[in-house]
Each structure stands twice: as C-alpha cells, then as structure tokens.
Amino acid sequence: MKILIAEDDAETGTYLRQGLEREGHSVDLLRDGREALAQATARDYDLFVLDRMMPGLDGLALLRALRAARIATPAILLTAMGSVEDRVEGLRAGADDYMVKPFAFVELLARIDTIARRPTLRPEVTELVQGDLRLDLLSREAWREGRRIELQPREFLLLRHFMERPGRVQTRTLLLEAVWDIHFDPKTSVVETHISRLRAKIDKPFARPYLNTLHGIGYVFDPS
C-alpha cells in the first residue's frame, strides 16, 4: 500500500515509517497538517495515518478538508485523546479507524490489514475523458477528436497523471516522484523531454493546447 503519515512527533513518525516500510509499504512522512493536505490532494494514496494534534492543520481539520474534496481514501486517526466523545468526533469527521496512543505496532498493522480487505464500492475506472481527449486505461491508447494517439509507456503514465488531476499544478518534483518514482533531482531533462513528446502528440496537431507550462512553477493540464 502507498501510505501517507502525518505526524508531528519526529520519533513517532520515523518509527511508524520504518516499521511500515519493513512490511513492504511505500510511505511518505510529513509533520505539518497543511503540507499533508497539499500532498494528499496532489498524489494518490491507499491509506492516510493522521495524528490528531499537528501544527498548521490538526488531524480532524485535515480529514474534514479531504472528505470535503471528495477524497475517500481510508484514514486512521492517531491521538492521545481517548474519550468516547473524542473517538466519536474523529469517526464523524470521516475517519475509518481511531487508535489511542500509546498503541502496539502490531495492532496498527492488523487494523491496516482489515482496511485493505474491505471491498471497494467504487467501480473500476477503465477510461478517462477530459474535453475531447480520451484515454483508455486498458489498451493504453488515447484519442482526440477521433484521432488515435499511440503512447510510449512513460507518456501514458504522464498523461494519466495529468488527466486524473485537471487544473492542478504539477511541479517537476511531483512528476518525478509520481511518474518515475524518483525522490531526488537527477539533474536531467527527463521531465521536460517527455512533456515535449507528449505535447507533440496530444496538443500540437490540434487547435487548442491542454498541457500548459507555468514558468518557474510547473505544468497544468487544463481541458476547460
């Protein structure tokens, strides 16, 4: 699973990240609620593990903001506040589970396994449509204005990433992490090269470009 941990205590956060990574999970760790909100809305996760008390934005406010943005990713709240009222408040904010500190790590693993086994209510998505651009997730082909567009594997991943996030600014760092799984700057033009190739296929032959550059900031896919 790809898990986002939002925990302001450095020792606890590191302990959780290392433990979950040893279990085979991919983990991002943030210590500020606002940073966690930005990350959670820009990238796809299978689970959120959120501390209730954090700077910037507390866990409850963060969870409410995610649910208001229609992000239904399961969430476990971690807190030292263990009264019935606190647990009810957390669950009503949109938490799928609520764990009171201190807790045993094996219990956290058991609760994550339980969440992972739950059947999803969302139908499988096999196609993305934005404007007159259509992307088939099974054949990995695109069409625009009825014209078939062949995509190389990385071009497909890049286009899918953009089409799932219309109107959202995507920085070079975010694209490296999401499309190439690179968590450092390789000092190459790999992003720029693939953006140029993708534009040549989905934009250049048509009257209106969808993939735009925000100089000094990043890129945005805007089909509106």
C-alpha positions in Angstrom: 0.0 0.0 0.0 1.0 3.6 -0.5 0.6 5.3 2.8 0.8 9.0 3.9 1.7 9.6 7.5 1.1 13.0 9.0 2.7 13.0 12.4 4.5 16.0 14.0 6.5 14.0 16.6 9.7 13.1 14.8 10.4 10.0 16.8 6.9 8.5 16.4 6.8 9.4 12.7 10.1 7.8 12.0 9.2 4.7 14.0 6.0 4.3 12.0 7.6 4.9 8.7 10.4 2.5 9.2 8.0 -0.2 10.6 5.6 0.1 7.7 8.4 0.1 5.1 9.7 -3.1 6.6 6.3 -4.6 6.0 6.6 -3.7 2.3 4.5 -0.5 2.2 5.6 2.7 0.4 5.4 5.6 3.0 5.6 9.4 2.8 6.0 11.2 6.1 5.0 14.8 6.8 5.0 16.7 10.0 2.7 19.6 9.2 -1.1 19.4 8.5 -1.1 21.9 5.7 1.7 20.2 3.9 0.0 16.9 4.3 -3.2 18.3 2.8 -1.3 19.6 -0.2 0.4 16.3 -0.7 -2.8 14.2 -0.2 -4.7 16.2 -2.8 -1.8 16.1 -5.3 -0.9 12.4 -5.1 -2.8 9.1 -4.8 -2.6 7.1 -1.6 -4.2 3.9 -0.4 -4.3 5.0 3.3 -3.8 8.1 5.5 -2.4 7.7 9.0 -3.1 11.1 10.7 -2.0 12.4 14.1 -4.8 14.4 15.6 -2.7 17.2 17.1 -0.4 18.8 14.5 0.8 22.3 13.6 -0.6 24.1 10.6 -3.8 22.0 10.5 -4.9 19.4 13.1 -5.8 15.9 12.1 -9.6 16.5 12.3 -9.5 19.6 10.2 -7.2 17.8 7.7 -9.6 14.9 7.5 -12.6 17.1 7.1 -10.9 19.0 4.2 -10.0 15.8 2.5 -13.6 14.5 2.7 -14.9 17.9 1.5 -12.6 17.5 -1.5 -14.3 14.1 -2.1 -11.1 12.2 -1.4 -12.4 8.9 0.1 -9.1 7.3 0.9 -9.3 5.4 4.2 -7.9 7.1 7.2 -6.7 6.1 10.6 -6.5 8.8 13.3 -3.8 8.6 16.0 -4.3 10.5 19.2 -3.7 10.6 22.9 -7.3 11.8 23.3 -9.2 8.6 24.1 -12.6 9.5 25.5 -15.7 8.2 23.8 -16.6 11.8 22.7 -13.1 12.2 21.1 -13.5 8.9 19.2 -17.0 9.7 18.0 -15.8 13.1 16.8 -13.0 11.5 14.8 -15.2 9.0 13.2 -17.8 11.6 12.3 -15.1 13.7 10.7 -14.5 10.8 8.3 -12.0 8.5 10.0 -12.2 4.8 9.2 -10.5 3.9 12.5 -9.2 5.5 15.6 -6.2 4.5 17.7 -5.3 5.9 21.1 -1.6 6.4 21.9 0.4 4.5 23.1 -0.5 1.5 20.9 1.2 -1.7 19.8 2.6 -1.5 16.3 1.2 -5.0 15.6 -2.3 -3.7 16.3 -1.8 -0.9 13.8 -0.7 -3.5 11.2 -3.8 -5.6 12.0 -6.1 -2.6 11.5 -4.4 -1.7 8.2 -4.9 -5.3 7.0 -8.6 -5.0 8.0 -9.0 -1.8 5.9 -7.1 -3.4 3.0 -9.5 -6.3 2.9 -12.6 -4.2 2.7 -14.3 -4.4 -0.7 -14.3 -1.2 -2.6 -17.6 0.4 -3.5 -16.1 2.3 -6.4 -16.4 0.8 -9.9 -13.2 0.1 -11.7 -12.2 3.0 -13.9 -11.1 1.9 -17.4 -11.3 5.2 -19.2 -10.5 8.9 -18.5 -12.2 11.7 -20.5 -11.2 15.3 -20.4 -12.5 17.7 -23.0 -12.2 15.9 -26.3 -9.3 13.8 -25.1 -10.0 10.2 -24.1 -7.5 7.8 -22.5 -8.2 4.0 -22.5 -6.5 2.6 -19.3 -6.6 -0.9 -20.6 -5.2 -0.5 -24.1 -3.1 2.5 -23.0 -4.2 4.4 -26.1 -5.5 7.9 -26.4 -7.9 9.6 -28.9 -8.5 13.2 -29.5 -11.1 14.5 -32.0 -11.5 10.9 -33.1 -7.8 10.5 -33.9 -5.9 7.6 -32.4 -2.8 8.5 -30.5 -0.1 5.9 -29.7 1.7 6.4 -26.4 5.0 5.1 -25.1 4.8 3.6 -21.6 6.1 6.7 -19.8 4.0 9.0 -21.9 0.9 7.0 -20.9 1.8 7.3 -17.2 2.4 11.0 -17.6 -0.8 11.7 -19.4 -2.8 9.6 -16.9 -1.3 11.5 -14.1 -2.4 14.8 -15.7 -5.8 13.7 -16.7 -6.6 12.5 -13.2 -5.7 16.0 -11.9 -7.1 18.6 -14.2 -6.4 22.1 -13.2 -3.9 21.1 -10.5 -0.4 22.5 -10.8 2.2 19.7 -11.1 5.8 20.6 -10.2 8.8 18.9 -11.7 9.4 17.3 -8.3 5.9 15.9 -8.1 6.1 14.4 -11.6 9.5 12.8 -10.9 8.0 11.1 -7.8 4.7 10.1 -9.3 5.7 9.0 -12.8 9.3 8.0 -12.4 9.3 7.1 -8.7 12.4 9.3 -8.3 12.7 11.0 -4.9 15.6 13.3 -5.7 16.6 15.6 -8.5 18.6 13.6 -11.1 19.8 16.8 -12.8 18.5 15.7 -16.2 15.8 16.9 -18.5 13.8 13.7 -18.4 10.6 15.5 -17.4 10.9 18.3 -20.0 11.8 15.8 -22.7 8.7 13.7 -22.0 6.4 16.7 -21.7 7.6 17.9 -25.1 7.0 14.5 -26.7 3.5 14.2 -25.1 2.6 17.7 -26.3 3.6 16.8 -29.8 1.0 14.0 -29.7 -1.9 15.4 -27.8 -1.7 19.2 -28.4 0.4 20.1 -31.5 -2.0 18.6 -34.1 -5.0 20.3 -32.6 -6.2 23.9 -32.3 -6.3 24.2 -28.5 -3.4 23.0 -26.2 -4.3 21.3 -23.0 -0.9 20.9 -21.4 0.4 24.3 -20.3 3.7 25.4 -18.7 3.7 27.8 -15.8 7.3 29.1 -16.0 9.2 28.7 -12.8 6.4 26.7 -11.2 5.5 23.6 -13.2 2.8 22.3 -15.5 -1.0 22.2 -15.6 -3.4 20.1 -17.6 -6.4 22.4 -18.5 -9.1 21.0 -20.8 -11.8 23.5 -19.7 
